[in-house]
Amino acid sequence: MMFNILISDPLSEDGIGPLREAPNMNLVIETHLSKEELEDRIGEFDALLVRSQTQVTRELINKAKKLKIIGRAGVGVDNIDLDAATENGIIVVNAPNGNTNSAAEHTIAMLMSLSRNIPQAYHALKHKKWDRKKYVGVELKNKTLGVVGLGRIGAEVAFRAKGQRMNVIAYDPFLTKEKADKMGIGYGTLEEVIEQADFITVHTPLMKETRHLINAEAFERMKPGVHIINCARGGIIDEDALYDAIISKKVAGAALDVFEEEPFIDHKLLELPEVVATPHLGASTIEAQEIVAVDVSHDVLSFLNGDVVKNPVNLPSVPSELMHKIEPYFHLAEKLGVFLIDLTKDVAEEINISYSGDLSDMEVAPLTRNTIKGILKRHLGDHVNDVNALYLANKKGIIVNENKTSSTKGFTNLITVEVKSKSGTRKVAGTLLNGFGPRIVKVDEYSIDVTPEGHLVVIQHVDQPGVIGRMGSTIAKHQINIATMQVDRSDIGGNAIMVLTIDKHLETEAMEELKSLEEIKEVTSIDL
């Protein structure tokens, strides 16, 4: 069978070699198609290969009647509508490892340029100015590099910085002392890292939790004369706060390859002589562009020939008869994961998922992936999905156990999820009730009945008269309406749990006031 493949962005010729050499692949390279031209032609093709130029929108995907796979020659998939691809049964693959070396090297290059004022000195020479005193730099030896985010690229940067005889300290939610010791680096909280570092480089994904992670408050914690590097994602650093920190001399200099809005050519940061900037060149090497093209070409070729792909981004197709049985549980599985990890407030070290009742006779692997995705989302955001959830859990050293039991525990079906972490073990269970949908029915050993949606508050307290009244008064004082309340206790006067559904997110001030009530032990706000 002959497959038609469209390459709509410039890719390395050597990188697409595997596709050219395959006998059943017809390559069409059209890198200058307009949006309208692409939409007119996309119906002819079985596969589409892009970089970042082509916008693979829902409208385009809906017109791609033959399309089976989209390959993104790079890491991010921001230009591809993943939901639309999944809904249309189109698998998306990328090349997550191809630019690791390139991005790490660029980070080190920016670090060196920043420490020795190389771009500024070169610019002065170009304007016939010889001024050695003005561009005196600092050595990296014995300086402390703070690495915020120790994934593939962050770890490579740390390795290279040690070669410069720098002291490295890192923050990552999945970093353990054992792993840090093995790498020969220090580790700490975000606050500890930014307080101790002479140079700070960020390597986290960009999501709600990491947007403006380095902000005005963070700059206040840093040493005077600190240097900042961002070759990861624009938006992790608050650019206005960075500008103010440089003007106040708190920050001695910054090296930036990525920006909140790109192209980035008209911003007050570029007016500062302390700033070194490049136009998003982290992955722009001949080698990296070839590697990502080779990786994605191999995956496209494998998929079209009926083999397994290495780097899927969205959910692969599931046999229709299996999907019909398990689809109603997908929402419940993910929500249980999100609920539990928020309740745990710590990084999971071991995850145990048990299926009972009707589910014990089903293929539940897709539900396990969904549950793990919910658990990892808190720290990894949209980087984690159904397909890569188990891979990422394994990569982070998290043990995952899946069990089935015929014991129904009074329910027709039941999913029980347990997370073990440094702070202890927490557990939640959920079921589907005919006519009522998904429900959380257990939190630890307490029985409740809560719909896993909206804004929830879990309150652990001592079972004493008046607690519920004082809690209700505190909530009301902050103009928060309680929609539902579930309460259970271990014994009279013993430990108890209260789960509230409220109409809006519980803000910090209200939470702290609840915590101050004598009988209340812990308050957790969970947004589902």
Secondary structure, DSSP 8 states (H G I E B T S, - for coil): --EEEEE-S---TTTTHHHHH-TTEEEEE-TT--HHHHHHHGGG-SEEEE-SSS-B-HHHHHT-TT--EEEESSS--TTB-HHHHHHTT-EEEE-TTTTHHHHHHHHHHHHHHHHHTHHHHHHHHHTT---TGGG-----TT-EEEEE--SHHHHHHHHHHHHTT-EEEEE-TT--HHHHHHHT-EE--HHHHHHH-SEEEE----STTTTTSB-HHHHHHS-TTEEEEE-S-TTSB-HHHHHHHHHTTSEEEEEES--SSSS--S-GGGG-TTEEE-SS-TT-SHHHHHHHHHHHHHHHHHHHTT---S-B-S-----HHHHHHHHHHHHHHHHHHHHHHHHH-S--SEEEEEEEEGGGGS--HHHHHHHHHHHHHHHHGGG--TTTHHHHHHHTT-EEEEEEES--TTSSEEEEEEEEETTEEEEEEEEEETTTEEEEEEETTEEEEE-S-SEEEEEEEE--TTHHHHHHHHHHHTT--EEEEEEEESSTTSEEEEEEEESS---HHHHHHHHTSTTEEEEEEEE-
